[in-house]
Amino acid sequence: MIIALYSLIPIFLSLLAGMDFHRLKLNLSYAWAGHLSNACLYLLLLGMGITIGQVPDIVGQLVAVGRSAAVVAVGTSAVIALFVWLLSRVMRPHGVVGVSHATGARFDIYTYLKDPAQLLGLVAVGFVLSYLGWVPRIDYDLVVTYLLYAMIFFIGMRLSQSNIKLREILLNKFSIALAATTVAGSLVGAWLVSYIVNLPVKDTMAVSAGFGWYTLSGILLTQMNAPILGSIAFLSDLFREVIALLLIPMLAKKGHAPIAIGICGATCMDVTLPIIEKHCAAVYIPVAFISGAIITVLVPFMIPFFYYLK
């Protein structure tokens, strides 16, 4: 527990510093925060690939890593869908009566899979370079650690620009319930699939605690000296986002927008929000954003909590 707190404190301080940066009242455009956050992300994913490539016999473990990631992604998504369906039977957002259907807009799946494919490519490049021994011998764990803190800081800055007030979050009861249900479903799903993937329950829960945020989950676990687990988390959350992108149009069309939002997890405040906006009723847009924001804040704390749990 002490180790977990040691890992959480700098992450919390980085996020808090970013969210409070606007209090300095500097006359700056915050557009650069997004660019720097992306730069940190690209370097982190490259470093993650390098770290994975240094694991002994990693090639022989790749099939097992992919299989475990797929099982975790499908299992947690299924349990989340069940839990959110039960929630929607007793509770709906204000303004929704009965079933709310989709707008029927079309979307191009290839457009939305392009970015995840590019990010996966960065990990692959780092892996190949490291496996072939074409990278300098430096302390990549230390580099990844400080890049992670920097990225969390810039993410905090971007969150502060969303203009979501604490009062809005507290008053949106359905968003809070949906976020809590998504978290519960993900963790219960991880507990169930842990017996299939042959991983300790706490490790599977740490993997599932990424809640779809593949650009952070794998990096966090890799930084905590668990590159194999980091690889599973990265791929699992990547698969989960792909599942969400494929299911949103169908679920929204059938009137199950809350299930679509739940499966999206943390990504429904950014990456998958445009898809939700296209296919779900307008009343679900703030629900998705606030639910995603709540889960996003939880991710950097829940992953190390479960990983270091005794």
Secondary structure, 3 states (H helix, E strand, C coil): CHHHHHHHHHHHHHHHHHHCHHHHCCCCCCHHHHHHHHHHHHHHHHHHHHHHHCCCCHHHHHHHHHHHHHHHHHHHHHHHHHHHHHHHHHCCCCCCCCCCCCCCCCCCHHHHHHHHHHHHHHHHHHHHHHHCCCCCCCCHHHHHHHHHHHHHHHHHHHHHCCCCCHHHHHHCHHHHHHHHHHHHHHHHHHHHHHHHHCCCHHHHHHHHCCCCCHHHHHHHHHHCCCHHHHHHHHHHHHHHHHHHHHHHHHHHHCCCHHHHHHHHHHHHHCCCHHHHHHHCCCCHHHHHHHHHHHHHHHHHHHHHHHHCCC
